[in-house]
Amino acid sequence: MLSKNTPASTPFKWTPDFWQSWRETDNPYRRFKSKHDRQIALTLLSPHPGERTLEVGCGYGWISRALWREAKIEWVGIDRSETMIRKLREGGDVVSRANFALLADATQLPFPNGYFDKVLCTGVLMHIADDDAALAEMVRVLRPNGRLLCSFNNALSPFSFAARIWNLRKPGFVQKFRLPEDFRRKLARLGMQMESVAGDGVFTSVSLASDRLSLPPRFLFSTLRALDRWIMVHWPTLAYEIWYSAIRKPPECAS
């Protein structure tokens, strides 16, 4: 987020401090979304010991550490930000795993074809200018019958238009919104078979927050969380962020 002292021409940049202040705030909406996102990742990725797993856009490790705790996977993470990788490697008893975090571009993954059993990309794909190339690369490094779990911002969300207007104040900021069916077709063209889908919610997934202000108001959190649970059962395509789990078809099945 740009501060009042940031020149209007300064390009927006992700930093560990920005994401930690967003993910680890005491704001109930953001705290709930962070916890919910981790749970979706663990449930849909379903990590098992020994699986070679790539996390694209690992950042400072807010999901990485949850994966490490869940199972002894052979984890590799990539991120374009050197400061994110440095922050991840400050993790005390997890330093040995964090050393497998690499500086790399999602559109040019430095791995051979079919190298990974599973690939995870959450909260990242929508911020990549050439997201088609990044998605194709994730499929390329995934073995046949391997699982891809990725998320995207939903153009059908009631808040998608407002978010795009809000983002105009962030020079150089990329945040794309896709139609769920368009994204599903994109995966199918890459030889992926849909497995499951999950949404993060409608009202509890978007918030504006500061020390004094919270929109939606904090006192409405419990009510809106209950409403979101009901909506996700009946209209999951209204979620702000949608997660797709898909399996890469073997070559003889892909067409």
N, C-alpha and C positions, 0 to 999 in steps of 0.2 A: 504494500500500500504506500502511496506517496504521502510524505509528510508535507506540512505547510511550507517547509523550508526547501523542498525539492524543486529545482527548476522544472518548468513545464516540459522542456525538451529532453530531460533525462530519461533514457530508456528504462523501462521496468525490468528489474532483475530479481530472480528468486534468491533468497538467502536463508541459511539455517535459522537465523533470528526471526525472520518473517514467519516461516512455517511453524516454528516452535511457539511463537506468540499466538498463532492461529489455532493450532492443534491442541495445545496444552493450556489454553486459557481456562478461567473458571466460568466462562459463559456456558450455560447449560446446553444450548443448541449446538455449539461447536464441539463441546466435550462429548455430547451424545453422538454426533456424526462421526467423530474420530473413532470412538469405541465401536460403533456400528460398522464402519468401513473395515476395521480390522477383523470383525467377526465374519463379515461377508467374504473377505479374502480367505480366511482360514476354512470356512465352510465350503466354498465353491472350488478352491484350489485343492483342498484335501491333501496336504503334504504328508508324505510317508518317508521313513528313514531310507537314506541312500539315493533318493531321487535327485537327479541333476536339475537344478531349478535356477532359472534366470529371472531376476527382478529388474525390469527396465524402468529407469527413473527412481532409483532407491532412495534418493534424497539423504536426509540425515538419519534414516533408519527407523521411522516410526511404525512401519509395517514389518520391516526386516527383522527386528528383534522379536516380534510376535511369531514369525515363521520359525526362527531359530529355537524358540521355546517349545513350539508345537512338535517338531520332529527334527532328527539329525539329518537334515537334507544336505546335499552338496550344493551349497548356495553360491551364486555369482551375482553381483549387482553392478549395474552401470548407471552413470549419471554424467551429464555434461558439465556439472559445476564442481570445480576443485574444492571450493569451500564446503560444499555438502559432503564430499568424500572425506575431507579432513575431519569434519564434525562427527561423521559416522565412526571414524577410527578412534575417537576419544572414549569409546565405550567400555573401558575397564575390562571386565572378564570376558567380553565378547570381541576383544581386539583381534584374536586369531581368525575369527570368521569375517570381521570387517575388512581384513586385509585382502579379501577377494572382491572388494568393491573397486571398479575400474573406471577411469575416465574414458568415455566413449559416446558416440552419437547414435541415437536409436535408429537413424536412417541408414547407418553403415555399421552393423554389428560385427565385431571382430571374431566371429566364431564360424566353424564349418557347418554345412547343411546337416540338419537333423541331430544336433549335438545335445539338445536338452530334452528332458522328459516333460517339463512343465515351464511355462513362461507366464509371468505376472506383470501387468502394467496397469496400475491404478492411479487415477487422478493426474495422468501425464499426457496421454494421447491427445486430448483436446487442446493441449498447449504446444503441440508440435506443428510447425508450419506445413511441412510435408507429411501429414499423418498417414496418407496412403502408403508412402514408401516405408514408414516405420512399421506399419501393420504387416506389410509384405515381408519385411525383414524378420519380424517375430515369428511368422509362420515358417519362413525358410529354415530358421535354426531349431525348429521344433521337430522331433522325430515323429514318424507315422504313429497314429494312435496316442500321441502326446496331447496334453491339455493346455489350452491358452485361456487365461482369464484376464479380461481387460474391461475398462470402464470408459464411458464417454458422457459428455453433457447432453442432455435431452432437449431437443428443440420443442417438444410438446409440453415441457414443464411450464406451468403458469408464470414462472419467474424468469424464463429464458430471455424474453425481450428486455425486461428491466436490467438483467445482468449485463446484457450487451451494451445497453446505454451507459450503465455505470462504468464499464470497462473503457469507454472512450476517453476517460480522464487519465489513462495509464499508457503513455507512449510506448510503442514497441510490444505491448502486451497481446498475446495470442490466446484466445479461448473460443473454440469452435463448438457449435451445437449441432447435433445430428439427429435426424429422424430415426427412430428405432428400426423401422423396416429397411431403410437405406443401409444402416450399419449391418443388419443381418444379411442382406444381399451381398454386401462387400465381403463379409467373411465367407459366404458360400462360394463366391467367385475365386477365393483363395484356397478352396478345397477343404473348408472347415465345416464340420457337422455340429449344429447347435445342440447344446446339452442342457443348459439351465440359464435362467435370467433372474436378476434381483434388482430392486430399486432401493435407494437410500432414504426415500421419503419425499414429501412435498413441502411441508411447513417447517420441519425440524432440520432440513438439509441446507437451508439458506438463511444467513443472518448477517446483519450489520451490527457491529459491536465496538464499544469503546469503554473507558472506565466508567462513564456515566450513562451511556445509552445502550440499549439492546432492542433491536427490531428483528423479529417479534419481541414483545415484552417478556421478561423472565417469568412473570407470574402466570403466563399462559402456557408454559412449557409442558406441563403434565397433560393438559387438555389437548394440545396440538400433537403431542406424541401419540396419544390414544387414537386421535383422528387419523394420523398418518398410518398407523398399523392397519386400520380398517381400509383405507384407500389402497394400500399396497397389496391387499388381498384381492380387491375388486378391480382396480385400475392402476396396475404397476407402471404402465406407460406414461403416467403423469409425474414420475419421480424426476428429481433434478439431475441425478446421476444414475445411469443404468449400467449394470455389470452383466457381461455375457461370458459364459463358460462354453467353450467349444472344443471339439476333438478333431485333430488333423486326420483326414481320411487317408488310408494307405493308397499308394499310387494307382493300384488297379481299381479302386473305388471312386477316385476323384475324377470328375468330368466337367 
